[in-house]
Amino acid sequence: MRHGGIFKFMLILMGISFLLDWYVYHGLKTLVTDKSTLTKNIVLWGYLLISIIVTLLLFTVTSGSVSTRGMSPRDMWILSIFLGLLVTKVVFVQVLFIGDISRLIIGAVNLLRDKPGVEGYIPGRRKFVSTTALALAAVPFGSFLYAIFKGKYDYKVHRQTLYFEDLPEAFDGFTITQLSDIHSGSFDNADAVAKGIKLANDQKSDLFVFTGDLVNNGAWEIEPYIHLFSQLKAPYGQFSILGNHDYGDYIEWNSRQEKAANLDKLKTHHKDLGYRLLLDENVELTKDGQKIVLIGVQNWGRGFIQVGDLDKALKGVEHNDFKVLLSHDPTHWEDVIRYHPSNIHITLSGHTHGAQFGVETDSVRWSPVKYRYLDWAGLASQNNRYLYVNRGFGFLAFSGRLGIWPEITVITLKKKLA
Protein backbone atom coordinates (compact mmCIF):
# COMPACT_ATOMS: atom_id res chain seq x y z
CA MET A 1 0.00 0.00 0.00
CA ARG A 2 1.38 3.40 -0.98
CA HIS A 3 1.83 6.22 1.53
CA GLY A 4 -1.27 7.99 0.21
CA GLY A 5 -3.29 4.81 0.62
CA ILE A 6 -2.06 4.40 4.19
CA PHE A 7 -3.01 8.02 4.96
CA LYS A 8 -6.56 7.53 3.62
CA PHE A 9 -6.91 4.24 5.48
CA MET A 10 -5.84 5.83 8.76
CA LEU A 11 -8.26 8.72 8.23
CA ILE A 12 -11.08 6.19 7.81
CA LEU A 13 -10.01 4.48 11.06
CA MET A 14 -9.98 7.83 12.84
CA GLY A 15 -13.46 8.58 11.58
CA ILE A 16 -14.69 5.19 12.77
CA SER A 17 -13.07 5.86 16.13
CA PHE A 18 -14.96 9.14 16.56
CA LEU A 19 -18.26 7.44 15.66
CA LEU A 20 -17.59 4.75 18.22
CA ASP A 21 -16.85 7.46 20.78
CA TRP A 22 -20.43 8.71 20.50
CA TYR A 23 -21.79 5.25 21.24
CA VAL A 24 -19.29 4.58 24.05
CA TYR A 25 -20.07 7.96 25.62
CA HIS A 26 -23.75 7.05 25.96
CA GLY A 27 -22.87 3.63 27.33
CA LEU A 28 -20.66 5.18 29.98
CA LYS A 29 -23.37 7.72 30.70
CA THR A 30 -25.66 4.87 31.72
CA LEU A 31 -22.99 3.55 34.06
CA VAL A 32 -22.63 6.83 35.97
CA THR A 33 -26.30 7.83 36.01
CA ASP A 34 -26.51 7.58 39.80
CA LYS A 35 -23.08 9.13 40.44
CA SER A 36 -22.24 12.67 41.48
CA THR A 37 -21.89 15.43 38.90
CA LEU A 38 -18.12 15.52 39.51
CA THR A 39 -17.79 11.79 38.92
CA LYS A 40 -19.87 11.99 35.75
CA ASN A 41 -17.72 14.80 34.37
CA ILE A 42 -14.46 13.01 35.19
CA VAL A 43 -15.59 9.74 33.54
CA LEU A 44 -17.37 11.14 30.49
CA TRP A 45 -15.21 14.14 29.62
CA GLY A 46 -12.05 12.36 30.71
CA TYR A 47 -12.79 9.53 28.31
CA LEU A 48 -13.54 11.87 25.42
CA LEU A 49 -10.44 13.95 26.11
CA ILE A 50 -8.15 10.90 26.11
CA SER A 51 -9.71 9.50 22.93
CA ILE A 52 -9.51 12.81 21.08
CA ILE A 53 -5.90 13.44 22.13
CA VAL A 54 -4.77 9.96 21.04
CA THR A 55 -6.59 10.29 17.70
CA LEU A 56 -5.11 13.72 17.01
CA LEU A 57 -1.64 12.47 17.89
CA LEU A 58 -2.14 9.62 15.44
CA PHE A 59 -3.06 12.15 12.77
CA THR A 60 0.28 13.92 13.27
CA VAL A 61 2.06 10.57 12.99
CA THR A 62 0.15 9.53 9.86
CA SER A 63 0.60 12.84 8.09
CA GLY A 64 4.36 12.62 8.65
CA SER A 65 4.73 8.95 7.72
CA VAL A 66 6.64 9.68 4.51
CA SER A 67 9.47 11.50 6.26
CA THR A 68 13.05 10.43 5.61
CA ARG A 69 13.17 8.80 9.04
CA GLY A 70 9.97 6.76 9.06
CA MET A 71 8.06 5.95 12.24
CA SER A 72 9.91 6.48 15.49
CA PRO A 73 9.34 4.32 18.60
CA ARG A 74 7.18 7.19 19.91
CA ASP A 75 5.07 7.10 16.75
CA MET A 76 4.62 3.35 17.14
CA TRP A 77 3.53 3.83 20.74
CA ILE A 78 0.85 6.28 19.61
CA LEU A 79 -0.35 3.92 16.88
CA SER A 80 -0.42 1.01 19.32
CA ILE A 81 -2.38 2.91 21.96
CA PHE A 82 -4.86 4.04 19.30
CA LEU A 83 -5.34 0.48 18.07
CA GLY A 84 -5.74 -0.78 21.61
CA LEU A 85 -8.42 1.82 22.33
CA LEU A 86 -10.11 1.15 18.99
CA VAL A 87 -10.43 -2.60 19.63
CA THR A 88 -11.64 -1.90 23.17
CA LYS A 89 -14.31 0.46 21.83
CA VAL A 90 -15.45 -2.10 19.26
CA VAL A 91 -15.95 -4.75 21.95
CA PHE A 92 -17.77 -2.28 24.21
CA VAL A 93 -20.05 -1.13 21.40
CA GLN A 94 -20.82 -4.67 20.23
CA VAL A 95 -22.21 -5.58 23.66
CA LEU A 96 -24.21 -2.34 23.81
CA PHE A 97 -25.53 -2.97 20.30
CA ILE A 98 -26.78 -6.43 21.23
CA GLY A 99 -28.55 -4.88 24.20
CA ASP A 100 -30.01 -2.14 22.03
CA ILE A 101 -31.32 -4.66 19.50
CA SER A 102 -33.21 -6.40 22.28
CA ARG A 103 -34.57 -3.01 23.42
CA LEU A 104 -35.82 -2.29 19.91
CA ILE A 105 -37.49 -5.70 19.68
CA ILE A 106 -39.24 -5.12 22.99
CA GLY A 107 -40.21 -1.64 21.80
CA ALA A 108 -41.68 -3.03 18.59
CA VAL A 109 -43.71 -5.58 20.53
CA ASN A 110 -44.93 -2.89 22.91
CA LEU A 111 -45.88 -0.67 19.98
CA LEU A 112 -47.86 -3.45 18.28
CA ARG A 113 -49.66 -4.20 21.53
CA ASP A 114 -49.98 -0.46 22.26
CA LYS A 115 -48.67 -1.01 25.76
CA PRO A 116 -45.99 1.54 26.52
CA GLY A 117 -43.89 1.09 29.64
CA VAL A 118 -42.82 3.68 32.19
CA GLU A 119 -40.05 4.82 29.85
CA GLY A 120 -42.21 4.68 26.72
CA TYR A 121 -42.43 1.94 24.13
CA ILE A 122 -38.64 1.38 24.04
CA PRO A 123 -37.19 0.63 27.50
CA GLY A 124 -34.10 2.52 28.57
CA ARG A 125 -30.65 0.95 28.43
CA ARG A 126 -30.01 -1.11 31.54
CA LYS A 127 -26.95 -0.46 33.67
CA PHE A 128 -26.24 -4.21 33.66
CA VAL A 129 -25.64 -4.13 29.90
CA SER A 130 -23.15 -1.26 30.15
CA THR A 131 -21.42 -2.98 33.06
CA THR A 132 -21.10 -6.19 31.05
CA ALA A 133 -19.79 -4.24 28.06
CA LEU A 134 -17.15 -2.57 30.23
CA ALA A 135 -16.08 -5.88 31.77
CA LEU A 136 -15.69 -7.58 28.39
CA ALA A 137 -13.92 -4.57 26.87
CA ALA A 138 -11.39 -4.68 29.72
CA VAL A 139 -10.05 -7.97 28.31
CA PRO A 140 -8.65 -6.58 25.01
CA PHE A 141 -7.60 -3.38 26.77
CA GLY A 142 -5.57 -5.31 29.33
CA SER A 143 -4.18 -7.58 26.62
CA PHE A 144 -2.97 -4.63 24.56
CA LEU A 145 -1.31 -3.15 27.63
CA TYR A 146 0.50 -6.43 28.24
CA ALA A 147 1.52 -6.68 24.59
CA ILE A 148 2.97 -3.16 24.62
CA PHE A 149 4.70 -3.16 28.00
CA LYS A 150 5.78 -6.80 28.31
CA GLY A 151 4.94 -9.03 25.35
CA LYS A 152 7.22 -7.45 22.76
CA TYR A 153 10.29 -8.40 24.81
CA ASP A 154 9.02 -11.75 26.11
CA TYR A 155 11.57 -13.80 24.17
CA LYS A 156 10.87 -17.50 23.62
CA VAL A 157 13.27 -20.20 22.47
CA HIS A 158 11.80 -22.54 19.84
CA ARG A 159 13.71 -25.77 19.30
CA GLN A 160 13.42 -27.97 16.24
CA THR A 161 15.32 -31.18 15.48
CA LEU A 162 15.48 -32.23 11.83
CA TYR A 163 16.62 -35.61 10.54
CA PHE A 164 18.34 -36.22 7.20
CA GLU A 165 19.68 -39.44 5.72
CA ASP A 166 22.34 -37.58 3.73
CA LEU A 167 23.60 -35.34 6.53
CA PRO A 168 27.39 -35.78 6.82
CA GLU A 169 28.15 -37.78 9.98
CA ALA A 170 30.47 -35.09 11.33
CA PHE A 171 27.48 -32.72 11.52
CA ASP A 172 25.23 -35.08 13.46
CA GLY A 173 24.01 -32.89 16.35
CA PHE A 174 25.15 -29.63 14.72
CA THR A 175 23.14 -26.68 16.07
CA ILE A 176 22.09 -23.41 14.46
CA THR A 177 20.69 -20.40 16.31
CA GLN A 178 18.55 -18.18 14.09
CA LEU A 179 17.33 -14.63 14.67
CA SER A 180 15.22 -12.74 12.18
CA ASP A 181 13.50 -9.38 11.80
CA ILE A 182 15.36 -7.43 14.45
CA HIS A 183 13.83 -4.12 13.28
CA SER A 184 16.20 -2.13 15.46
CA GLY A 185 14.47 1.16 14.66
CA SER A 186 11.49 0.03 16.76
CA PHE A 187 13.33 -0.72 20.01
CA ASP A 188 12.61 1.41 23.09
CA ASN A 189 14.28 -0.67 25.82
CA ALA A 190 17.96 -1.52 25.35
CA ASP A 191 18.12 -3.51 28.59
CA ALA A 192 15.30 -5.80 27.44
CA VAL A 193 17.01 -6.28 24.07
CA ALA A 194 20.24 -7.18 25.86
CA LYS A 195 18.42 -9.93 27.77
CA GLY A 196 17.16 -11.37 24.49
CA ILE A 197 20.68 -11.36 23.04
CA LYS A 198 22.04 -13.09 26.15
CA LEU A 199 19.33 -15.74 25.83
CA ALA A 200 20.37 -16.34 22.21
CA ASN A 201 24.05 -16.58 23.19
CA ASP A 202 23.22 -18.94 26.05
CA GLN A 203 22.07 -21.53 23.50
CA LYS A 204 25.77 -22.05 22.65
CA SER A 205 25.00 -23.17 19.13
CA ASP A 206 27.64 -24.11 16.58
CA LEU A 207 26.42 -21.52 14.06
CA PHE A 208 24.56 -18.21 14.25
CA VAL A 209 22.44 -16.91 11.36
CA PHE A 210 20.34 -13.79 10.93
CA THR A 211 17.67 -13.83 8.21
CA GLY A 212 16.99 -10.20 7.37
CA ASP A 213 15.34 -6.91 8.33
CA LEU A 214 18.06 -5.56 10.57
CA VAL A 215 16.37 -2.14 10.37
CA ASN A 216 13.00 -0.62 9.53
CA ASN A 217 14.34 1.86 7.00
CA GLY A 218 17.79 3.33 7.61
CA ALA A 219 21.27 2.15 8.55
CA TRP A 220 21.34 4.59 11.47
CA GLU A 221 18.74 2.54 13.33
CA ILE A 222 21.12 -0.32 14.19
CA GLU A 223 23.97 1.93 15.32
CA PRO A 224 22.88 2.28 18.99
CA TYR A 225 22.69 -1.53 19.22
CA ILE A 226 25.86 -2.64 17.42
CA HIS A 227 27.64 -3.18 20.74
CA LEU A 228 24.81 -5.52 21.80
CA PHE A 229 24.22 -7.62 18.69
CA SER A 230 27.96 -7.96 18.06
CA GLN A 231 28.04 -10.10 21.23
CA LEU A 232 26.40 -12.94 19.30
CA LYS A 233 29.17 -15.44 18.58
CA ALA A 234 29.34 -19.04 17.42
CA PRO A 235 32.29 -21.40 16.72
CA TYR A 236 31.40 -21.74 13.03
CA GLY A 237 30.70 -18.04 12.58
CA GLN A 238 27.90 -15.54 12.22
CA PHE A 239 26.16 -15.10 8.86
CA SER A 240 23.37 -12.81 7.66
CA ILE A 241 21.22 -11.79 4.72
CA LEU A 242 19.09 -8.78 3.77
CA GLY A 243 15.32 -8.49 4.16
CA ASN A 244 12.86 -6.27 2.31
CA HIS A 245 13.09 -3.45 4.88
CA ASP A 246 16.87 -3.27 4.61
CA TYR A 247 16.74 -1.72 1.14
CA GLY A 248 15.12 1.53 2.36
CA ASP A 249 12.09 1.21 0.10
CA TYR A 250 9.50 2.45 2.60
CA ILE A 251 10.61 6.04 3.13
CA GLU A 252 11.48 8.92 0.82
CA TRP A 253 15.10 9.76 0.01
CA ASN A 254 16.51 12.98 -1.35
CA SER A 255 18.18 11.09 -4.19
CA ARG A 256 18.96 7.62 -5.49
CA GLN A 257 22.54 8.18 -4.44
CA GLU A 258 21.47 8.81 -0.84
CA LYS A 259 19.43 5.62 -0.81
CA ALA A 260 22.29 3.60 -2.30
CA ALA A 261 24.72 5.07 0.24
CA ASN A 262 22.39 4.00 3.03
CA LEU A 263 22.39 0.40 1.79
CA ASP A 264 26.18 0.43 1.52
CA LYS A 265 26.40 1.70 5.08
CA LEU A 266 24.04 -1.00 6.28
CA LYS A 267 26.20 -3.64 4.65
CA THR A 268 29.18 -2.18 6.50
CA HIS A 269 27.25 -2.42 9.75
CA HIS A 270 26.78 -6.16 9.18
CA LYS A 271 30.57 -6.38 9.18
CA ASP A 272 30.70 -4.20 12.31
CA LEU A 273 28.37 -6.69 13.97
CA GLY A 274 30.72 -9.51 13.10
CA TYR A 275 28.29 -11.01 10.59
CA ARG A 276 29.33 -12.17 7.14
CA LEU A 277 26.61 -10.83 4.84
CA LEU A 278 25.76 -13.34 2.12
CA LEU A 279 24.65 -11.61 -1.07
CA ASP A 280 23.58 -14.40 -3.44
CA GLU A 281 26.57 -16.50 -2.47
CA ASN A 282 27.56 -19.55 -0.47
CA VAL A 283 30.19 -20.69 1.99
CA GLU A 284 31.37 -24.15 2.97
CA LEU A 285 31.41 -25.13 6.63
CA THR A 286 33.85 -27.95 7.28
CA LYS A 287 34.12 -30.34 10.22
CA ASP A 288 36.34 -33.40 10.49
CA GLY A 289 36.95 -33.38 6.75
CA GLN A 290 33.25 -33.19 5.86
CA LYS A 291 31.17 -30.21 4.84
CA ILE A 292 27.78 -28.61 4.57
CA VAL A 293 27.05 -25.56 2.44
CA LEU A 294 25.45 -22.39 3.81
CA ILE A 295 23.74 -20.30 1.12
CA GLY A 296 22.40 -16.77 1.44
CA VAL A 297 20.21 -14.85 -1.02
CA GLN A 298 19.07 -11.27 -1.12
CA ASN A 299 15.37 -10.60 -0.62
CA TRP A 300 12.92 -12.36 -2.89
CA GLY A 301 9.29 -12.16 -1.88
CA ARG A 302 5.90 -12.39 -3.50
CA GLY A 303 4.59 -8.82 -3.58
CA PHE A 304 7.93 -7.44 -2.34
CA ILE A 305 11.34 -6.63 -3.77
CA GLN A 306 12.73 -9.53 -5.80
CA VAL A 307 16.47 -9.15 -6.23
CA GLY A 308 17.63 -12.47 -4.81
CA ASP A 309 19.28 -14.79 -7.35
CA LEU A 310 19.18 -18.38 -6.12
CA ASP A 311 20.99 -19.79 -9.15
CA LYS A 312 23.85 -17.33 -8.63
CA ALA A 313 23.96 -18.21 -4.94
CA LEU A 314 24.25 -21.91 -5.83
CA LYS A 315 27.21 -21.40 -8.14
CA GLY A 316 29.90 -23.95 -7.34
CA VAL A 317 27.61 -26.00 -5.11
CA GLU A 318 27.40 -29.68 -6.02
CA HIS A 319 24.05 -31.40 -6.34
CA ASN A 320 24.76 -33.85 -3.51
CA ASP A 321 26.04 -31.24 -1.06
CA PHE A 322 24.00 -30.79 2.10
CA LYS A 323 22.53 -27.29 1.85
CA VAL A 324 21.16 -24.78 4.34
CA LEU A 325 19.63 -21.70 2.71
CA LEU A 326 18.95 -18.30 4.25
CA SER A 327 16.10 -16.50 2.47
CA HIS A 328 14.10 -13.80 4.24
CA ASP A 329 10.64 -14.28 2.76
CA PRO A 330 8.92 -17.70 3.03
CA THR A 331 7.11 -17.14 -0.27
CA HIS A 332 10.49 -17.65 -1.92
CA TRP A 333 10.38 -21.24 -0.65
CA GLU A 334 6.73 -21.61 -1.64
CA ASP A 335 7.20 -20.31 -5.20
CA VAL A 336 10.77 -21.29 -6.10
CA ILE A 337 12.89 -23.22 -3.61
CA ARG A 338 10.72 -26.28 -2.98
CA TYR A 339 10.52 -26.88 -6.75
CA HIS A 340 14.15 -26.03 -7.58
CA PRO A 341 16.21 -28.71 -9.36
CA SER A 342 18.86 -28.45 -6.65
CA ASN A 343 17.83 -30.22 -3.46
CA ILE A 344 17.96 -27.54 -0.76
CA HIS A 345 17.55 -29.41 2.50
CA ILE A 346 16.43 -26.62 4.79
CA THR A 347 15.48 -22.98 4.25
CA LEU A 348 15.46 -20.53 7.16
CA SER A 349 13.16 -17.51 6.76
CA GLY A 350 11.32 -14.83 8.75
CA HIS A 351 9.44 -11.79 7.46
CA THR A 352 5.90 -12.53 8.66
CA HIS A 353 6.38 -11.74 12.41
CA GLY A 354 3.40 -14.06 12.87
CA ALA A 355 1.55 -10.72 12.64
CA GLN A 356 2.77 -10.16 16.26
CA PHE A 357 -0.69 -11.31 17.28
CA GLY A 358 -2.41 -14.66 17.46
CA VAL A 359 -2.96 -17.86 19.37
CA GLU A 360 -0.57 -20.80 19.50
CA THR A 361 -1.47 -23.77 21.69
CA ASP A 362 -1.28 -27.53 21.29
CA SER A 363 -4.75 -27.54 19.71
CA VAL A 364 -5.18 -24.03 18.24
CA ARG A 365 -2.83 -22.18 15.94
CA TRP A 366 -4.14 -18.97 14.43
CA SER A 367 -2.94 -15.55 13.37
CA PRO A 368 -4.44 -13.08 10.88
CA VAL A 369 -1.25 -13.38 8.86
CA LYS A 370 -2.39 -16.89 7.80
CA TYR A 371 -4.67 -15.22 5.27
CA ARG A 372 -1.62 -13.73 3.55
CA TYR A 373 0.99 -16.46 3.96
CA LEU A 374 0.68 -20.21 3.58
CA ASP A 375 3.65 -20.77 5.89
CA TRP A 376 3.76 -18.03 8.51
CA ALA A 377 5.53 -19.53 11.53
CA GLY A 378 7.37 -22.69 12.46
CA LEU A 379 8.14 -25.72 10.33
CA ALA A 380 6.82 -26.73 6.92
CA SER A 381 8.01 -29.51 4.61
CA GLN A 382 7.57 -30.92 1.14
CA ASN A 383 9.51 -33.59 -0.73
CA ASN A 384 12.01 -33.90 2.14
CA ARG A 385 12.71 -30.18 1.92
CA TYR A 386 12.13 -28.12 5.03
CA LEU A 387 11.21 -24.51 5.66
CA TYR A 388 11.42 -22.90 9.07
CA VAL A 389 9.80 -19.48 9.53
CA ASN A 390 11.09 -17.52 12.51
CA ARG A 391 8.47 -15.34 14.24
CA GLY A 392 10.88 -12.41 14.53
CA PHE A 393 13.05 -10.97 17.29
CA GLY A 394 11.72 -7.42 17.01
CA PHE A 395 8.47 -5.71 16.10
CA LEU A 396 7.22 -3.16 13.60
CA ALA A 397 4.43 -0.51 13.54
CA PHE A 398 2.49 -2.13 16.40
CA SER A 399 4.78 -1.67 19.38
CA GLY A 400 3.79 -4.93 20.99
CA ARG A 401 3.28 -8.67 20.70
CA LEU A 402 0.43 -10.79 21.96
CA GLY A 403 0.28 -14.56 21.65
CA ILE A 404 3.03 -14.60 19.00
CA TRP A 405 6.08 -13.85 21.11
CA PRO A 406 9.55 -12.77 19.87
CA GLU A 407 11.54 -15.81 18.86
CA ILE A 408 15.00 -17.29 19.15
CA THR A 409 15.20 -20.44 17.03
CA VAL A 410 17.54 -23.37 17.67
CA ILE A 411 17.75 -25.92 14.86
CA THR A 412 19.51 -29.23 15.52
CA LEU A 413 20.61 -31.32 12.55
CA LYS A 414 20.57 -35.07 13.08
CA LYS A 415 21.68 -38.02 10.99
CA LYS A 416 18.69 -40.20 10.12
CA LEU A 417 19.47 -43.88 10.16
CA ALA A 418 18.67 -45.62 6.90
N, C-alpha and C positions, 0 to 999 in steps of 0.2 A: 504493500500500500504506500503510495506517495505521501509526501509531507502534507500536501493539501487535503488528501483524503483522510489522513489521520486527524487534521484540524477539524474538518467537518464532522467526523465521527465523534470526536470529543465534545464538540458543541451540542450534538444530539444528546449525548449522555448527560451533559450539564442541564439541558432542557428537561430531560426525563427526571433528573434529580430534583429540580425545582417543583415539578408537578407532584412528585412523591411527597415533597415537603408539605404541601397543602393537605394531603391526606393524613400524613403522620401528625401534623399539628392538631387536627381535629380528634385524632385518636388519643393523643396525649391530653388534650383538653378534657376528654371524658374521664381520664385517670385522676385529674386534679380538681374535679368539680367541687368536691367537698373540702378542699384545702383553702388556706388563707390566700388573700390577694398577693402577698409577697411570694409565697411558694409558687403560685400559678405563674407569676411573671418570670421568676427565675427559671422554671422548667420550660415554659413555652417560648419565651423570648431568648432564653439561653440556648435552646436547641436551634432555633432559627438562625441566631447569630453565628453559632459554630458551623452550621451547614453552609451558610452564605459565604463565610470567610474561606472555608476549605474549597468551595467551588470557584470562588474568585481567584484564589491562589493557583488552582489548577489551570485556570484560563491563562494566567501569566506564564505558566510552564508550557502549555500547549502552543501559545503564540510564539514562544521563543525556541521551539523544538528543532528548528533548522539552523541553529547557531553553529559555529565552528567547533563548539565544545560538546554538543549533545546534552543529554540529561545528566545533571549532577546527582549525587546521593540525596541531596535535599529535595530536588525535583521528584525523585523516585519515592521519597517519603510522602510527599504531598499527593502524588498519584495513588499510592497505596492506601493512604488514609481515606481518600475520596472513594476508592473502590470498596473499602471496608464499610464505609457509611452507606454507600449505594446498595450493597447487598443486604445490609441490615434493614434499610428502609423497605426494600422489596419484600423481605420476609414479614416485616411488621404489617405492611399494607395488604399482603395476601391474606393474612388472618383476619384483618378488619374487613376485607372485601367479602370473604366467606360469611362473616357475621352480617354484613349489610345485605347480601343476597337473601339470607333467611329473613331479615327484617322486611325486605320488599315483598317476599312471598306472603308473609303474614299480613302485610298491609294490603296486598291484592285480595286476599281472602276476606279481610275485614271490610274492604270496599264492596266486594260482591255481596256480602251479607248485610252491608250497611250497618255495621256494628263497630263504630270507632271506639278506641280505648281512651284512657285518660290523656294520653299524649297525642291523640288523633288516630288516623287509620294506621300509620306506620309507627311502630314503637321506637322509642329512642334507643341509641346504642348503649348496650349494657357495659358496665365497668369491667365485668368478668372477661368480656371479649378483648378489651384493650389490655387488660392485665396479662391474658394469655399471649397476645401478640407481642407484648414487651418481653415476656419470658422466653418465647421462641426466638425472637430477634437477638436476644443476648447471646445465643449460641454462635452464630456467625461472627458477631461483633467480637466476642472473646477469642474465637479462633483466629480472626485476622490479627488481633493484638499479639497472640502467641506467635503467629507466622512472622510478624514484623520484628518483634523484639527478641525472639528465641529461635524460631524454626529455621531461619536462613543460615544460621551458624551451627545447627545441630547435626554435625557430620556423622555419617554412618559408613561403616566398612562393609562392602559387599564382596563376598568371596565366591569364586567360581572355579571349579576344577574341570578341565577338559582333557579327554583321552583321545590319543591318536596312535594308530598302528605304525605310521611312518615317522614318528618323532624320533630323532636321534637319541640313543640311549643316554648319552652324556647329559642331555637336557631333561631327563626324567626328574620331575620335581622342581623344574625351573619356574621362578615366580616373577610376575610382572605387576607393578603398581601403576595404575592409570588414573590420571586426573584429566578433566576436560572442562571447558567453558568456565574459566576462572573469572572472566569479566571484571577485571581489577578496578575499572572505573566506577563500579557500583558499591565497593566496600565502604563501610563507615565504622568499622571496629577492627583495628589492626591486631589487637590482642586476641580476639576470637579467631581471626585468620591464622595467626601464629599457632594456635592450638590445633587447627585443622592440619597445618603443615607438619606439626610434630606427630600427629596421629598417622599421617601418611608415611613419614620417615620411620616410625616405630614398626611398620610392617616388615622392614628389613628385607625387601625384595631384591632379587638379582638385577632387575632392570626397572627403570622408571621411564614412563612415556606420558606425554601431554598431547591431547588430541584437539587442540584448536580453540580459538576465541580467548586469547590472552587478555584482550581489551574489548571495550564496547565500540570505540571509534578511533582513538588516538594513542600513539606510542607513549605519550606522557603519563597515561593512566597507570601503567605498570611501574613507573619509576619509584614511587614511594614504597613499593613492596619487593623490589629486587633483592634486598638484603634478606627477606624472608623466604621467598621461593627459591633462591639460590642455595638454601640449606638442604634441598631435596637431592640426595645422592644415592647412587646404587653402584655395585661393583662392576656391572656391565655397561654403565653409562646412563645418561639422561638424553632422551630424544623427543623432538616435538614437531608439530606441523601447524599450518595456518588454518583458521576457520573463517567463515564468511564475514564476521565482524572485524577481522584483523586487516582487511583491505581498505577500511575507511569509507565504505560506500554509503553510509547512512547519515552523514553530515555533509554540509557544504564546505568546499575548500576554495581558497582564493585563486588557485590555479592547479593545473594538472601536475605541475612540477612540485608544488607544495604537498599534494597528495602522495606522489611517488616518493618524495623525501621522507614522509611519515612512515611509509611502508619499509623503506630502507632502514630507518632508525629502529623500527620495531624488530626487524631481523637482527640488528645489532644487539638489541636487548635480550633476545633469545640466547645469544652468545654470552652476554653479561650474566645471565641466569645459570650458565653452565649447561645449557641444552644445545644439542646439535640439531639444528633445524633441517628437516628433510624436505626438499623441494623437488618432488617428482624424482626421487632417487632411492637407493637402497644401500644397506650396509650389512656386512656379514658379522655375526657374533659367533665366536669360536670357543669351544670348551673341550678339552681332552682330545683334540684333533678332529672334532666334529663341529658342525655348524648349523645354524638356522639363519634365515635372512629376514631382516627388519626393513620394511618398505614404507615410505612416507610420501603421500601425494598432497598437492595443494587442494584447496576447496573445490569440490564438485557436488552440487546439490540440486535436486529438482526444484525449480522455482528460485534458485539462488545462483550466485556466481559459479561458473563452471570453467575453471582454468586448470584443474588437475588433469594430468596426463598419465594414466595408469600404465600404458604401454612403455612410455619413456621411463617410468619408475622401475619397471621390470627388466630394463636392459641389463644384460649380463647375468640374469638370474636363470638357473636351469630349471627345467620342468619339474624335476623330482626334488628340488630343494624344499625344505620346510619353511613356510612363509607366514610372517605376521605383518599385517598391513595396518597402517594408521591412516584413516580417512574420516574427516570431521563429520560429514553428513551421512546418516544411515541410508538415505535414498540412493547413494552411490552404490552401496551393496545391493539394494533391491533392484536397481536398473541395470547395473553393469557387472559388478564383481562376482555375484553368485552364478552368472552365466559365462564368465570369462574363460577362454581356453586354458589359461594357466590356473592350476589348482591353488587357490589362496586359502590356506587352512583357517585362519582366523583374522577377522577385521575388527578393529577397535574404533568406535565412533563416539559421538556425543550429540551436541547441537540442539536436541529437543528440550532439554531441562526437565523432561517429564511434565512440562507446563508449570512446574513449581507448585502444582496443586493436584491432589487426587487422593485415591485410596489404594493402598497396597496391603493386603492381608493374605493369609493362606487360601482363602476362598474367593476374595474379591480383588480385582485389579482393574482400576479405572482411572483415567485422566482425560480431560477434554482434548488433549493433544492426540489421542488415539484416532480422532476423526481427520487428522491431517497426515499422520504417519502410521504406516503398517507396523513398524518396529520402533517403539518409542522409549523403551527402557529394558535393560536386562538382556537375556540371551535369546537369540534366534538361530535357526540352523536350516540348511537345505543341502542335500547332496554331499553330506560330510563336510560342509563349509559352515563356519560359525561367524556370527556377528554378535558383538557385545556393545550395547548402547549405554554409556555412562550417563547418569542423571544430572551431572554437572556439579562442580565445586562451588561456583558462585551463583549469582542471580542477576536478572536484567529487568528493567522497567518496574515490575512489581517487587518492591523491596522486602520480600518475604518468601517463605516456603511453608506449605502446609500439606502434610501427608506424603509428599515427594521430597525427601530430605536431601541435603547436599551429600554427594557420594565420593568415596574413595574406593576404587576397585582393585581387588587383588586376584589376578588370574594365575592359576597353577597349571602347568603343562605336565601331563602324565603319559607315560608309554602304555598303550593299550596292548594287552597280550593277545596274540593271534589265536 
